[in-house]
């Protein structure tokens, strides 16, 4: 049984944005991306309210604060859990000082709201291409959004983290926006897309936000969108006028332009992160 658990942060006005995926199997349980430290107490209450007193695996698509900042706190409660992450994430989980410093530099007050980061015991951490959970979980390295990003394939589900960006359903259609923080390397995104192509014929579970049954449609839309954004941003020749770039994207990208149909607070938050995404691509332009 798969469930989405919302990890809202009232101080930031964030709702239906950060979440964790909880899967309960016959004999084992896993969590995908436990979220920031600020919401770990809520996550633990949600887990325990379901009668769960043991987590076997915590799967990290990447270690940015909104996805994994609370992993050290969670392991203090579920000490027997094994933490699956990319090999490049290991030193930052064991000693998160540099990760926290870098996050505060980029996110500033948002990082403060996410809370502190606690270390994870090295003996709890597992890397590799396969996770021994029921009939197996495949691990696909997908750098692009981050060098430590990876996706997980479990039966008819693909946990895609932020490889395809930020997603929302809008009635019969959807909103999609690239997640391209610095340091943006376009070639890494393209290579990751190709790696994941064989696995998109299934349900996608996003880091932000929710799920979608037609993975192939998202794959095509995300690839086309990223290419368009790179072309549009580079056409501005390194311009610092982010508002002008956003206006151009609103005209040329019909999928992104659906941002205006999001709930007011969601739209406001998306425009904030859109600026970060543009700056990420601009830095590589």
N, C-alpha and C positions, 0 to 999 in steps of 0.2 A: 504494500500500500504506500503510495507516494502522496505527500502533502507539502504544500507551500506554507511556511510560517512567516508572516509579516514581521519585520523588525523596524518599526516606525521610530523616528527620533523627533519628538515634539519640539525641542528647542530649535531645530532647523526647519521645522515645518515639513519634514520628509514623511510621506505616507505612500504606501504601495510603490516603493522604490527599492529599498533594501529588503532582502528576504533570505531565508534558508530553505533548502529542500530536505525533508525528512523522509526516509524510506524504511519501512518496517517489513522485513521478510519473515520467513518461517522461524528462523532461529537467530538471525542477526539484524542489526540496525546500522544505517549510515546517515550522516549529515553531510550535505554539500554546502560549503561556504557559510560558516557560523555567524558571520557578520562582525561588526565592531564591538569593542569592549563595552560601550555604552548600552548595548542591548542584550548582553549575554545573560543577565539575570532573568530577563523576560523570556529568552529562548529556553533556558533551563526550566523555568516554570511551565512553559508550553510542553516541553518534553516530558516532564514528570507528571503533568496532568493527564497524559495519555497512558500512564501506567508503565512508562519506560524507565528503568533504573540502570541500564547499561547501553552505552554506545560502542559499537565495535570498530567503526571507521569514521574518520572525518576526512572528506575529500575536498581539497583546496584547488579551485580552478586557478587562483593566483593569490598573492599575499598583500594586495592593497588593503588599506585599513577597513574599508567598508565591507570587504569580503572575509577577511581573516584577522583583523586586528584583535579580536577577542579569543583567538584559538588558545592562547596560553591560559586564559581564565577558564575556558571550557574544560581543558585537560585537568585542571585542578579538581573539577567535579567528577569527570569521567576519566580517571587515571589510567584505565586499561585500554582506552581507545588508541588506535593506530592512526597516525596522521599521514595521508598520502599527498605529496607535493612534488613539484619539479625540483630537480637536483640543485638548480640555481637559487631556490628559495631556502634551502636548508640552513646556510649560515645566518640568514636574517631571522629565521625562526628561533634558532638557538641563542642568538644575541641580536635583539631587535633595535639596538640603539641607532644605527645608521638609517634603518627603515623609518623609524619614528622621526628622525631629524629631517630626512628628505620629504616625508609626508607633510610635516608642518610647514616646510618651505613652500611647497606647491599649494597646499589646501588651506593653510593659515587657520582661521577660526573654525573652519569645518573640521580640521584634524583635531582641534581641541575638543569639539563636541563629540567626536568619535571615541574619545577616551584614550587611556594609555595602552601600551602593548607589553605583555609579559612574555618571558621566554618559554619555549617548549623544550622539554627534556629530549636530548638527541636520541635516546633509546625508544622514543615514541614515534619517530619519524621514519617513513618508508618512501622510497622512490622506485621507479621502474615502470614497465609497460603493461603490467597486469596486476590486478587486485583480486585476491582470492576471496570473493564474496559470492556465495551461491554458485551460479554457473559462470561467474567471472565478469569483471569490469575491465574494459580496455582503456588504456591511458594514451592519449594522443597529444604530444607536445605541439603547442600552437602559439609560438611567440608572435608578437605583433602589438597587441594591447600592452603586453609586458613581456620581458624575456623569460619570466617564470610562469607564463600562462600555459595551461593545458586543459583539454576537454576530456570528458569521461563518457564512454559508450556502455550502456547497460541495457541489454535486451532491446526494446523498441524505443529507448530514450537516449537522447544526446544532451548531456549537460554542457552547454557551450560557453558558460561564463560571459565574457564580453567580446568574444571573437567577432560576432556580428553586430556589436554595438548595443544600444539601448532600445528596447522594444515595448510597445503597448498595443493591445488590441483596441480597435475603434469600430465597434459594430461588426460589419462584414469585412472590414479592411484593417490596416495596421499602420502604426507610426514606427519609424526606424531612424536612428541617428548614429553615425560612427562614434566610437569611443577611442580617441586617438590622443592620449596624453603624451607629453614629452617623456622620453625621447622616441619620436615617431620614425619608424623605418618601414617604408612602403613595401619593400621587397619581402620583409618578414611577414607582413600581413598576407601578401599574395601567396607566399609559400605555405603559410598555415591554412589558407582557404583550400589550396589544392590537397593538402594532407587530409583535411576533414571531408572533402567531397564524397568519398565512398560511404560516409556514415550519415548523410543528411536525409536519407529516405526514411525518416522516423520523426517522432515527436521531439521538438526542441524545448529544453528548459533553460531559461535565461537567468543570468545574474540579476539583470534589471530588464523587464519584470514580467513574470508569468511564463506561460507556455503557448506553443503554437503547433498544430498537428502537421502542417505542410512544411517540413524542413527544406525541401528543395526550392520552394518559392522564396523563402527567406535567404537561402544561399545565393540565389541569383540576384535578388534585390540588394543584398548587402554588398556583394561584389561590385555591382554597377554603381551603387551609391558612393562607395569609397573612391572608385576611379573618378567619378564626377567631382567629388569634393577636392581631390588632389588637383584636378585640372582647373577648377574654378579658383581655388586659393592661389595656385601658382600663377594664374593669369593676372592676379593683382600685384605680381612682382614684389612680394615681400611687404606689401602695404600694411601699416599698423592700424588701418581703419577697419576694425572688426565689424562695426555696424554695417559698413558698405558690403563687406563679404557676406554677412548674414542676409542682407537684402537680395544679393545676387543668388544665393543658395535658395532662398524662399521662392524665387522666380523659376529657377532651373531644376529644382529637386522636388517633385510633387509629393514624394513620400515624407521628406522632412517638413514640407510646408504644412502637413497635417498637425504640426505642433500646436497650431492655433485652435485645434479642436480638443486639446487636452484640458482637464480641469485646471482652473486658474493657478493654484499653487504648483501643480505639476508642470504647467507651461513655464512658469517663472523659474523653477528649478532647472528645467531643460535648457532654457536660454542661458543660464549661468554656466552650465557644463558645455553647452555648444561653444561658448567663447574659449573654454579650455581646449576643446577638441580642435578648433581652428588654430589656436596658438601652437598646438602640438604639430600639426601639419605644416604650419608656416615656418617653424623652426627648421624643417628639413627641406623647405622649398628652395 
